[in-house]
Amino acid sequence: MKESTLLKQALRQVMSGQVQAAADPYRPGWHLAPAVGLLNDPNGFIQHNGRYHLFYQWNPLACAHGAKFWGHWSSADLLHWRHEPLALAPSEAFESHGCYSGSAVTDHGQLTLIYTGNVKYADGSRTAFQCLARQNAEGGFDKIGPVLDLPAGYSGHVRDPKVWRHNNHWYMVLGAQDLALRGKVLLLRSEDLLSWHTLGEIAGSGLNGLGEFGYMWECPDLFRLADHHVLLCCPQGLSAEADRYLNTFQSGYFVGQLDHQNARFPHGDFSELDLGFEFYAPQTTQTDDGRRLLIGWMGIPDGDEFYQPTVKQGWIHTMTCPRELTLVAGKIIQQPARELQQLRSMMQQWQGIAGDAPIWNITQAEVEIETEHPFSADFGGDLQLQWDGEWLRLTRNNRRSGLPEQRLWRGNLRHLTVLSDRSSVEIFINHGESVMSSRYFPALPARLTLKGDRQITLRHWSLADCVIE
Ligand code: FRU
């Protein structure tokens, strides 16, 4: 469809829908959410000329997946964001069914996007092109078009390029499905971002000692952390086990050493990045001050998503908060980006028997819970957390079936940081050993109610509104 037609359609949806969406009490106060329509993956996360840019998979036309656009926000401080001109609309034949996920780099000073042009045919088959677009003087993006066709030996599921610079070359990881329907990650190299050479498969189902490990790996990201490399990826098709892989699709990582020259990535076991109900397709960037920041999508493409009540208000899904990654003893530690502390106001502290704790308003709050003893917490009547001394259980009723469902973490609990924002909670366990991110739809103002007959120490801050100007 013509770009001008798509842009007019998007504009009409925003104009007619934004007042209702903005008035929704479940709209986050300090997380990023779409003005209208459906948001999914974070894309093109980068600090460029000192300013953060975050693009996002966006269907402005409906609360449904479909031919995605790229929306665009920018920020000087990771707290206050502003809308930038819409970056990409799926107007060309090489992206007819969506400008799918990808990344951003600074190339000769110019902000440059590498994304997947998703194409579906009437007979049900599909293909994918990896495409380039460069920022123009108006802040919009000019499409250069495809720079890579479907590599031989793969199905039409090849997408989500993440590009970085190493030793004066550009490298790309790409999510892929081979012809035996196994999920893979490909490594490619380029001198100019325009022509790409496939170096090989660096990870995937059946590689590096992994057995069957899913039919498609989406959204790979590869970066150095401490003295190692980390590959983030989203394998689809892992079977649920008693205490892991409980979401429809997984998002996790491998730690290893990448040999750029020979396209080898010997690595350890797969670990999930987040054990909550809603988390998928994260992307990272390196900041000017050397931190590795991650933002994820607080959603999963599982169909249950459309039972969330915000759909009736014309919008769905949010991003997670930005998180700082470190690697400790071979595991990723995630902590809320330090900038978020600026949102805090009015610290309250309390210590005593859990069941005697004050009932705090957690509509937009940060709560620290310090204890090793069993306790339970109710978040606004819609989500419960129980610690029994061995298992930490997050439970709720499934929004489609009404049946109880749970997510689990096992270990020695000492400390929790809970970040809440109207319809989401992100629970950081033991200062980031693990995280549970979930949307929830509490009675507002949301209340935190604790139970238990042992000692607990609590700290509470209200968090200011601050999202988009
Ligand atoms: C992950 C994903 C990506 C794809 C995009 C489409 O959520 O399926 O693989 O590029 O979403 O919106």
Residues whose N, C-alpha, C, O or C-beta is under 5 A from the ligand:
A	BS01	FRU	D41 Q57 K68 Y100 S101 R159 D160 E218 C219 A281
